[in-house]
């Protein structure tokens, strides 16, 4: 036990990391730690890292430096994907005391009996193949929404990706166990549940269950108003899932579907499990059943072999598809991946140019989608942040709306009319009648 000790967290990367950080935070609170903000001079800092880009080392080093400037005697712990992939590299960062791998991070309390800083930090990691247990997690603290991990790891081994090396094979709990975790979320103040994972469409395979069955069961969950699917592979987003979500009580009309490239040749080199025609079909099915749904896209630019012609295939496909925003990633070489050994390297400056081109297209698509909703009466879930007299919320189909700040509306589902779109591509809304109190 560590009574009167304070801990602060810093989380990099995806929603899955935020869910896990929150769970580890609750573990430490049960052991007597008080969770505080980063600047409140904690005794322990826990940095949960990401490995998606080559910037992981720089970001981790910067955060460690910030922490030690606040409290030079603070005990520094680094966990997460970067910690699993390159623990020795992290230990070389001055001030780091403990590095825990994927298997060990959920055992953090047992490593914090002695918080004395030593000349040499400690590293506890195992080979990722030894990480087989699924540890459920959900975020807590944001009253409005909670991110809940329903799946971890990945069996796909795309040629650009280190996640299977950092998180291991695909695994999940059973539907019954997942529902028990979801009921814990429903007992909090959260109104919206966001399903997260590395490859959530692969849920349940070890138990003879499916993601569709999980979605159907979660739709019966009492105490949660909305459920959102964070991201799902196009080959695992079946017509049945789309059709069910179109009439579900709680699942919202919002899908985020990784594309990565619009060139079939590049998709093959990436070892993706679909071609562009299947992606077209997924978008068409959503539009047929949910015309007003929001569809987001992940896309990578600058992958080896992405000639001008192949990049233009991606550009033209994204222009053609009725999708609403993109997350654009610039390809970066990652050690121990197949892609790092490929030829036809795209110059870094050209990668950046292509990233800019797609970001501009994304902004146009997003604005057009927002403008198509002007005049619509819809429902927004309002958040707590007061931004110079404004508050924000999201509609079911993921439109960000703003209203004059009113504390009485925080964490409320309110009926609004979208009146216009401002220069920052936020929907200016007019409050109608609050739906719930």
Buried (B, 14 or more C-beta within 10 A) or exposed (E): EBEEBBBBBBBBBBBBBBBBBBBBBBBBEEBEBBBBEBEEEBBBBBBBBBBBBEEBBEBBBEBBEBBBEBBEEBBBBBBBBBBBBBBEBBBEBEBBBBBBBBBBBBEBBEBBEEBEBEEEBBBBBEEBEEBEEBBBBBBBEBBBBBBBBBBBBBEBEBBBBBBBBBBBBBBBBBBEEBBEBBEEBBEBEBBBBBBBBBBBBBBBBBBEBBBBEBBBBBBEBEEBBBBBBBBBBBBBBBEEBBBBBBEBEBBBBBBBBBBBBBBBBBBEBBBBEBBBEBBBEBBEBBBEBBEBBBBBBBBBBBBBBBEEEBBBBBBEBBEEBBBBBBBBBBBBEBEEBBBEEBEEBBEEEBBEBBBEBBBEBBEEBBBEBBBEBEEBEBBBBBBBEEEEEEBBBBBBBBBBBBBEBBEEBBBBBBBBBBEEBEEEBBBBBEBEEBBEE
